[in-house]
Amino acid sequence: MIYNRSNGVGATAHNMRQPLILMALICLAFLAFGTAAFAHAVTEGDKGYIMEISGIKLIPFMYLGAKHMVTGYDHLLFLFGVVFFLYKMKHVVLYVSLFAIGHSTTMLAGVYFGWNVSAYLIDAIIGLSVVYKALDNLGAYQRWFGVQPDTKAATLIFGFFHGLGLATKILEYDIAQDGLIPNLLAFNVGVEIGQLIALTMILIIMGYWRRTASFWKHAYTANVAMMCAGFILIGYQMTGYFVA
């Protein structure tokens, strides 16, 4: 059974054979993206810009924040999982707001207070968030343990880790203290704008997909593929942690 979290209704997904070739291609694609896909990496050009500028630069930092979210594969995977079975807009707004609160809090606090946390471990936990949400969508916790985790609390908590992951990257680039708070706030506004853009695209695609007969046929496969991607993220980051 795959459960609709917004209304508690279960539906049986017929013909749920896993297309192994498709999943293998997805996994290979994630491996091919390398560090750009698996971490909260900032491009070399953006890195140089961040390290060189000082003073209040609201528009550039807003742009960098939006760019980070739109190109952040780990963010998008988690958001995709969060809204996968949310049909009512009020539920989408609630869960995305919880994620945004968590993301914003630790990103701002982490940079301002200079929290020194291993980026590899944080990004591994972010990969775990993707695995968690995929298993939640598959109804695994109810079948295996007879319990349902608090999805709202989990979204907020994993939002904290997503924000902390970005903070660890920003700290590596020694962002100037001159104009730090306004620039961080502008960056965070950009992140939320980018999240809104990405979420709108996801919801449009999901809206069309849900109206087709293939949605319930392939919903299981999509979440299994998402779970595989999360495990790849975890493996990649843990390998970096022990090798670096």
Residue pairs with C-beta under 8 A, 6 or more apart in sequence:
1 10
1 11
1 12
1 139
1 143
2 10
2 11
2 12
2 13
2 85
2 137
2 138
2 139
2 216
2 219
2 220
2 223
3 9
3 10
3 85
3 137
3 139
3 142
4 10
4 11
4 85
4 87
5 85
5 86
5 91
5 136
5 137
5 151
6 85
6 86
6 87
6 88
6 91
7 87
7 88
10 139
11 216
12 216
13 216
13 217
13 219
13 220
14 216
14 217
15 217
16 217
16 220
16 221
18 220
18 221
18 224
19 221
22 221
22 225
23 221
23 224
23 225
23 228
26 225
26 228
26 229
27 228
27 229
27 232
30 37
30 38
30 73
30 229
30 232
30 233
31 232
33 73
35 41
36 43
37 73
38 73
38 74
38 123
38 127
38 232
38 233
38 236
38 237
39 74
39 119
39 123
39 165
39 169
39 237
40 68
40 72
40 74
40 119
40 123
40 126
40 165
40 166
40 168
40 169
41 169
42 50
42 64
42 68
42 169
42 170
42 173
46 64
46 67
47 173
49 60
49 64
50 64
50 170
50 173
50 175
51 173
51 174
51 175
53 60
53 176
54 176
54 178
54 179
55 176
55 178
55 179
56 179
56 182
56 183
57 179
57 183
57 186
58 182
58 183
58 186
59 186
61 183
61 184
61 186
61 187
61 190
62 186
62 187
62 189
62 190
62 193
63 190
64 187
64 190
65 186
65 187
65 188
65 189
65 190
65 191
65 192
65 193
65 194
66 190
66 191
66 193
66 194
66 197
67 190
67 194
68 166
68 190
68 191
68 194
69 75
69 190
69 191
69 192
69 193
69 194
69 195
69 197
69 198
70 194
70 197
70 198
74 123
74 126
74 127
74 129
74 130
74 162
74 165
74 233
75 162
75 195
75 198
76 198
76 202
77 130
77 226
77 229
77 230
78 99
78 126
78 129
78 130
78 133
78 158
78 162
79 96
79 99
79 195
79 198
79 199
79 202
80 202
80 226
81 130
81 133
81 134
81 136
81 137
81 223
81 226
82 95
82 96
82 99
82 133
82 155
83 92
83 95
83 96
83 199
83 202
83 203
83 206
84 133
84 137
84 206
84 219
84 222
84 223
85 137
86 92
86 95
87 210
92 199
92 203
94 152
95 151
95 152
95 155
96 195
96 199
98 152
98 155
98 156
98 159
99 155
99 156
99 158
99 159
99 162
100 159
100 192
100 195
101 156
101 159
102 155
102 156
102 157
102 158
102 159
102 160
102 161
102 162
102 163
103 159
103 160
103 162
103 163
103 166
103 191
104 163
104 188
104 191
104 192
105 159
105 160
105 163
106 159
106 160
106 161
106 162
106 163
106 164
106 167
107 163
107 164
107 166
107 167
107 170
107 184
107 187
107 188
107 191
108 163
108 167
108 184
108 185
108 188
109 115
109 167
110 117
110 163
110 164
110 166
110 167
110 168
110 170
110 171
111 167
111 170
111 171
111 175
111 180
111 184
112 180
112 181
112 184
114 171
115 164
115 167
115 168
115 171
116 171
117 164
117 168
118 168
118 241
119 165
119 168
119 169
119 172
120 237
120 238
120 240
120 241
120 244
121 237
121 241
122 161
122 164
122 165
122 168
123 165
123 233
123 237
124 233
124 234
124 237
124 238
124 241
125 158
125 161
125 165
126 158
126 161
126 162
126 165
126 233
127 230
127 231
127 232
127 233
127 234
127 236
127 237
128 230
128 234
129 158
129 161
129 162
129 230
130 226
130 227
130 229
130 230
130 233
131 227
131 230
131 231
131 234
132 149
132 154
132 158
132 230
133 154
133 226
134 223
134 224
134 226
134 227
134 230
135 141
135 227
136 149
136 151
136 154
137 219
137 223
138 220
138 223
138 224
138 227
141 147
141 148
141 149
142 148
166 191
170 187
175 183
209 215
